[in-house]
Amino acid sequence: MEFAQTPVLASLQPLIVSGGIGFLIGLERERNSSAQAGVRTFTLVALLGALSALVAQQLASPWLIGASLLSVAVMIIAAHLRHPNPADSGTTSVVALLACYLLGVLVWLGQTPLAVILAVLITALLYFKTELSGIASKLTHAEWISMLQFATLSLVVLPVLPDKGFGPYGALNPHQIWWMVVLISGVSLAGYAGLRLFGDRYGTLLLGFAGGLVSSTATTLIFARHARGDAKFAGTAGRVILIANLVMLVRLSLFAAVVAPAALSPVALMMAAGLVPGMLYLLASWSAAASPGSLPLPQTRNPTEVRVAIGFAVLYGGVLLLSTWLTESVGTRGLYAVALASGLTDVDAISLSSLQLQAAGKLAPTAAATAIALAALSNLVFKAGTALVVGGRELARPVAIGMGLVGGGLAVALALMHTAQ
């Protein structure tokens, strides 16, 4: 009995998943009273996609999939022409139906996880139409131009850049350098978008998180300035500064995961040593009282601007060349000296260059983690000093304790790592 049911069940499973995908997308379309396709139509179209793939597979005639897709397009366009609706041009529904059909095909072809992910994404795009339109309307002309320029440099220029080393020690690889630019700018863009779209609407947590993604240094400076002479605001400013610098540690772990996975474990352990005590202090010091009504926003440049991207590329290339030279001539101690010095003002360039050296096999994972931890520690000391000098005694206690715990955790992790060696 089991051997007779197995083929049937194996065929039913993709059909059920296809129907579920169509039902999900159609349920969202049902919200729009002007849409001419709803739950039943989308479910049937998804099933048609799976059935078309089944028949095409059985008859060894893949052209049937394309013929069925064309039939669906013709039918839905004809329906809109026969019953035009001024409130709905039908373009979105037509595209959504065709996508739904192809998702059914994907499910039958064994690409179920991909089809489900795409179905959820399509449903979200349809559901958040108003919010997406609002986001687009908030972007200024200059920001649109910058984003388009960056997209061109990333999607057009990056693929054609030579992927080989130039210069002394072959350290300057144009493709890898620009890939680092894309990585750092993409992470910064997420924080910049949060600041632009939400501002201080969600208070301390979001502002610290977004500020840390964009620039923890800028966030530290702006909140230190506003805390000076204002004892009531000092606690909030200290928490925002601490969150921004904790996010910096998370960013460094993320960079390790992307650029040099072999170094992720030691880097993550190092960052966790600073992250855990910092988060514990943050939770202990968090006030139940609401944050001030209007929190200052860090004034940072759009990370998608071409000048910003090129500037980081030049900085990264210079740090990478210096790091390679010192590593080859002096050893890892030379790299550590560069990490301490360059980390004072910019932790990203030296961290990414260390990870690049590790990925190229020129540096041990623990050495790369040590360089990153030293740069982060140097950066924390610099920003803590800046906050104390600019923010005054009102900010001294929360910053000194919070940043001290983070830096102390990093220092202990460094000592333990090198003692174990």
N, C-alpha and C positions, 0 to 999 in steps of 0.2 A: 504493500500500500504506500509505503514511504517513497519508493522509487517512482511511483506514478504521480505523486503530488509535487515532488521537488521541482520539475521543470515548470509546472504551472505557477508555483509560488515564486520561483525565480523571475518569471515574466510579470507577475502581478506587482512585485515590489517596485520596479521603476515606474510602472503605470500609476501606482498609488502616489509615489513621490511627485511625479509630474502633475497629477491632478491637484495635489496639495500646493504646489508652486503656483499653478494657475488660480486656485482659490484665494491664495494670499494676495496676489497682485489684483485680482478682480474685486476682492473685498475692499481694497483701497479705492479702486475706481468707482465702486458703488456709492462712495461718499459724494461724488460729483454728480449732481442731478442732471447736468447737461451732457454727461458722457453717454455715448450710445452703446458701450460695451461694459458689462458688469461681471458679476461672479460666474454666471453660467457660461458666458462667451469665453472668458479667459481660461476657465477650467477646461472647456472643450478644446480650445486651441492648444493648450499645453499637452493634452492627451493626444491630439492630432499629431503634434510633433513627435511624441514618443512612438505612436503607431506608424507614422511614416518612416521613421528610422528602422522600426521592426520589419516592415514590409520590404524596405529597400535592402536591408541586410539579408532577408530570406531569399529575395529574387536576384541578389547581387546587382542591383540597379540603383546606385546612389543618386542618380538624377531625379528619382522620385521625391527626395527630400526638398530639392530646389523647386520642383514643380508644385508641391504642396504649399511651400512658402509663398510662391507667386500667387497661388489661388487665394490664400488667406489675405494677402495684400489687396488683390483685386476686389474681393468681397467686401472688405471693410471700407475701402475707398468708395465703392459703388453705393454702400449704405449711407455714407455721409453726403454723397452727391444727390441721392434721392430724397434725403431728409436733412437738409442743411440746418445747422443751428448756429445763430450768430454768437451765442455764448461759448461755443466750443468749436474751434476750427477743425478738430479731429486729429491734428498732427501728432499730439502726444499719445493718444489712444492707439493710433495706427502703429507707431514705433513700439509702444509697449506690447501690443499684441504680437508683432513680429518677433520681438525679443522673447516673449513668453513661449512662442512656438519653438524657437531655437533652444530654449532652456529644456523643453521636453525632449528634444533631440539629444542634447548633451546627457541627460539622465539615462536615456536608453543606451548611449554609447559608453556608459560607465563613469561619467564625469559628475557624479552626484554631488560631492562636496562643493565643487566649483559652481555648479548650477544653483545650489541652495544659497551660497554666498552672494552670487549675482542677483538672485531673486530678492533677497533681503535688501541689497543695495538699491535695486530698481524700485522696490516698494518705498524705501526711505526717500528717494529722490522725488517720487510722485507725491508722497505725503507732505514733505516739507517744502512745497512749492512756494508758499508765502515767505517763509523764513529765508530761503535761498534768494528770492527776489530782493528781500530786505538787505541781505549781505551785499549783493551786487550794487545796490543803490548807495550803500555807505562808503564804497571805495571811491577815492578821489581820482581825478584824471591822471595826476602824477603817479599814483599807485598802480593804476591800470597799465600805464606805459612801462613802469619799472618791472611789473610782473611779466609782461609780454617780452620785454628785453631779456629777462632772466630765463624765461621758458625757451627762448631762442638759443641762448648761450648753453643751456643745459641739454636740450633735446636735439639741437642741431650741431652745435660746436663740439660737445663732449664726445659723441661717437666718432668724430673724424680726427680728434687729437691723437698724435702718435703715442702708443703705449710702450715706450721704451725709455731708458735712462739717458740723460744728456749731462754734460758738464763734469766737474770733478767727481770721481767715485761713481759716476752714473746716477747721482742722487736725485736729479731733477727729471721726473717723469711727468710730462704735461698732462697726460690723461689722468694719472692718479692725483696730481695736484688739483685739477679741476673737479675731480670726484669728491675730494675733501671739501671744496668750496660748496658743492651741491649739498653735501651732507650737513655741514654746519649752518648753511643758509636755510635749509629745509626745517631743521629743528628750531632755529631762531624765528622763522616765519610763523610757526605754530604759536609761539608766544606772542609775537607781534600781532597776529590776527586776534588772539584773545584780548589783548589790550585795546585794540581798535574797535572790536565788536561789542565787548561787554563793559569796558572801562572798569570802574570800581563797583559795579552793580552787585557783585557777589563778595565784595569785601576783601578782607585780609588774605584769605587762603588763595583765591584765584589771582589776586594781584601779585602775591609773592611767587606763585607758581609760574605765571606768565612772565613776570619780570626776570625770574631765574632762567627761563628759556631764551629770552632775548639778550639780556645782559645783567648779570648779578652785580657787576660793578656800578652800572648806571642806577640800578635799583637801590643799592646801598647808599650812593651819594645823594640821590634826590630825597630819600626818606630821612637821612641824617640831617639834611638842611632844614626840613620841616619840623624835625623833633627838637631843634635847638630852642631853648627857652620855653618849651611847652611840655611840662611834666606829664600832663594827661595823655598826650599823643605819643610819648616816648615808648610806652609799652607796646602799642600797636606798631610803631615804626620798627622796634626791635624784632617783633615777630615776623613782619614782612621781610626784613633783611635776613633773618635766619632761614626762613622758608626759601628765599631766592638762592641762598648759598647751599642749602641742602639739595635743591634741584640741580645745582651745578654738579654735585657728586653723582647724581643719577644720570645726568647727561654724559659724564665721562664713562660710566659703565656702558651706556648705550653705544657710544663711539667704539668701545672695545669690542662689543658684540658684533658690530657691523664691519669694522676694519680689520681686526685681528682676533678672531674667536679663540685662538689658543691662549691669549692673554686675558680672556674674560674672567676666568676664575680668580687669579691673583688680584686683578684690578677691582673686581666686585667685592672681594673680601676686604681690601684696603678701604674702599669707599663706604662699605657697611660699617667699618670700625668708627668712622666719623659720623655716619648717618644715624646710627642707633642712639647714641647719647644725645645728639642734637634733637632728634624727634622726641625723645623722652622729656627733655627739658621743655620743648615746645608745648607738649601736652600738659605738663605740670604748670606752666606759666600762662596757659590760655585762659582768658577772662570770659566769664559768662556774659559780661556786658557787651552791648552792640558796639561795633567799631564806629568811629566818627562818620558823620553823614557823607563827607566828601573826602576821599583819599586821593593824594596826589599821584598822578600817573608818570612813570619814568619817561622822559623825553628821549626816545631812541630813534635812530634812523631806520627806515624800512630795509630789512636785510636782503630784499630782492633787488635793490638798486645795483646797477652794474658797477658803480664806483666802489661800493662797499664790498662786493664780491671780488673784484679785481684786487682791491687793497688787501683782503685776507689772503688771496692767492700769493701775492708778493711776500707778505709776512710769513706765510706757511713755507713757501719755497726757501726763503732765507734761513728760517729756523731749521728746516730739514737739512739744508746744506751744511750749516754750522754743526748740527748734531751729528751728522754722518762723519764729518771731518774729525771732530773731537773723539768720537767713538773709535774711529780707525786709528788715530794717532795716540790718544791718551788712554782710551778705554772707557768703561762705563762711568768712571768718576768725572770725566769731561762732560758727558751727557748730563749727569746730575747737577753739575755747576750751571749748565745752560738752563736746566729745568728750574732751579732756584731763582735765577736771574730773570728769565723771560716770564716765569709764572707770576711775578709781581704785578704785571699789567695785563697779561693775556694767557690764560691757561689752555685755551683750545689749540693754538698752533703747536706748542711743544708736546701736548698730549697726543695729537694726531700724528705728528712726526715720529714720536716714539713708537706708536702703534704701527706705523708704516714700516719702520725699521724692523720691528718684530715680525711683521707679516712677510718681509723679504728675507727673513732668516739671519739678519745681522745683529739681532738682540734677543736675549733670553726673555721669556714671558715675565719672570720675576723682576728683571732689570727694567723692562718697560713699565711695569706696575710701580716700581720704586720711583722712576722718573715722574710719572703722573702724580703719585702721592706727594712728592716733593714740590711739584708745581702747584698742586692744590693747596698744600700747606703754606707755601709762600704767598699765594694769592689770598688766602684767608687772613694771614697776618697783615698784609697790605690793606685789605678792605676793613678789617677791624680797626686798624690805626686810623684810617680815613674817617670811619664812622665816629670814633671817639673824638678826633680833632674837630670835625665839622659839626657833629651833633652835640658836643658838650657833655656836661656831667649828667644831664637828664637821660641820655642814651647810654651812658657808660656801663651801668650795671647789667641791663639785659643783653647788650652786645658782648660785653666781656665774658659773661657766663656762657651764653649760647655759643659764640664763636670759639671760646676757650675749650668747651667740651668737644666740639667738632674737631678742632685742631689737635687737641690732646688725644682723641681717639685715633686720628691719622698717625700721630707721632708714635703711639704705643704699637700700632700695627706695623709700622716701619721697623721699630726696634725688634719686635718679635720675629719678623720675617728674616731679618739679617742675623739675629741670634741663632735661629734654627739652621741657618746655612753654615 
